[in-house]
Amino acid sequence: MSSQFPTQFENVRVQCKANIYFDGKVVSHSIFFADGSKKTIGVMLPGTFDFKTAGPERMEITAGSCRVRIGDAKDFQIVTAGSDFRIAGNSSFVVVVDQGSAEYICSFE
């Protein structure tokens, strides 16, 4: 669950319009790569957020920490900066940010 996340991306297109969810407590921007792949880079403020997935996703926490419950799991796992987790397609996950913020990179796989 640990990863070395990138500090910057080169040669990408960035969507200027923000993706704003949960009354502004989750905000991200989409970036598009030459190979057609897409990622979002964002921040989550304190709160509980229930997400649904269409396709598989990989979430890398780049700063801060959060608790995550994936799919039908009963327990939450703590995810800190430098760690990641994966979610299957057509699934869901709950993220809880208890304090501060959690910054992330979401890769659509």
BELRA-V806184 format. One record per backbone hydrogen bond with DSSP energy under -0.5 kcal/mol. NH is the residue of the N-H (numbers start at 0). CO is the residue of the C=O. Records with the same first field share a line. If there is no record, write none. Layout:
NH->CO, CO
//
This chain:
2->81
4->2
12->31
14->29
15->13
18->27
19->17
20->18, 25
23->20
24->20, 21
25->20
26->42
27->18
28->40
30->38
31->12
32->36
33->10
35->32
38->30
39->105
40->28
41->103
42->26
43->101
44->24
45->99
46->96
48->94
50->48, 92
52->90
56->86
57->106
58->84
59->57, 104
60->58, 82
61->59, 102
62->102
64->100
65->78
66->95
67->76
68->93
70->91
72->69
76->67
78->65
80->63
81->60
82->60, 79
83->0
84->58
86->56
90->87
92->50
93->68
94->48
95->66
96->46
97->95
101->43
102->62
103->41
104->59
105->39
106->57, 104
107->37
108->55, 106
//
